[in-house]
């Protein structure tokens, strides 16, 4: 049961970071190696949309994990 909380927290923190970087257009985030690759391929604006969407999906997954573990009895 404890591992569910760790995974849930990782998804939530990663999603919040990704969404915040997309909303606030953080140069340090988009300058990292992985994000810079996406930015070169997609352009800065599309890359922001991509990371913002991924952030929302990760946050939704964290919320889904919470309700699944809480109400499924597992």
C-alpha positions as CSV (number, residue, x, y, z in Angstrom):
1,X,0.0,0.0,0.0
2,X,2.9,2.3,0.8
3,X,4.3,2.0,-2.7
4,X,1.0,3.4,-4.2
5,X,1.5,6.6,-2.2
6,X,5.1,6.9,-3.5
7,X,4.0,6.5,-7.1
8,X,1.1,8.8,-6.7
9,X,3.3,11.5,-5.2
10,X,5.8,11.1,-8.0
11,X,3.1,11.5,-10.6
12,X,1.7,14.5,-8.9
13,X,5.0,16.3,-8.4
14,X,6.1,15.6,-11.9
15,X,2.8,16.7,-13.3
16,X,2.8,19.9,-11.3
17,X,6.4,20.7,-12.4
18,X,5.6,20.0,-16.1
19,X,2.4,22.1,-16.0
20,X,4.1,25.0,-14.2
21,X,7.0,25.0,-16.6
22,X,4.6,25.2,-19.5
23,X,2.4,27.9,-18.0
24,X,5.3,30.1,-16.8
25,X,7.6,29.4,-19.8
26,X,10.6,28.6,-17.6
27,X,13.9,28.9,-19.6
28,X,15.7,26.5,-17.2
29,X,13.2,23.8,-17.8
30,X,13.1,24.1,-21.6
31,X,16.9,24.4,-21.7
32,X,17.5,20.9,-20.2
33,X,18.7,18.2,-22.6
34,X,15.3,16.3,-23.0
35,X,13.2,19.4,-23.2
36,X,15.6,21.1,-25.6
37,X,15.3,18.1,-27.9
38,X,11.5,18.5,-27.9
39,X,11.8,22.2,-28.3
40,X,14.0,21.9,-31.4
41,X,11.7,19.4,-33.0
42,X,8.4,21.1,-32.2
43,X,9.2,24.7,-31.5
44,X,8.8,26.5,-28.2
45,X,5.0,27.0,-28.3
46,X,4.1,23.5,-29.3
47,X,6.6,22.2,-26.8
48,X,4.9,24.2,-24.1
49,X,1.5,22.7,-25.1
50,X,3.0,19.2,-25.1
51,X,4.5,19.5,-21.6
52,X,1.3,21.2,-20.3
53,X,-0.8,18.4,-21.6
54,X,1.5,15.8,-20.1
55,X,1.4,17.7,-16.8
56,X,-2.4,17.6,-16.8
57,X,-2.4,13.9,-17.7
58,X,0.1,13.0,-14.9
59,X,-1.9,15.0,-12.3
60,X,-5.1,13.2,-13.5
61,X,-3.3,9.8,-13.2
62,X,-2.2,10.7,-9.6
63,X,-5.8,11.6,-8.7
64,X,-7.0,8.4,-10.4
65,X,-4.5,6.3,-8.4
66,X,-5.7,8.0,-5.2
67,X,-9.4,7.1,-5.8
68,X,-8.6,3.6,-7.1
69,X,-6.5,2.8,-4.0
70,X,-8.9,4.5,-1.6
71,X,-12.2,3.0,-2.9
72,X,-11.2,-0.3,-4.3
73,X,-10.1,-1.7,-1.0
74,X,-6.7,-2.8,-2.3
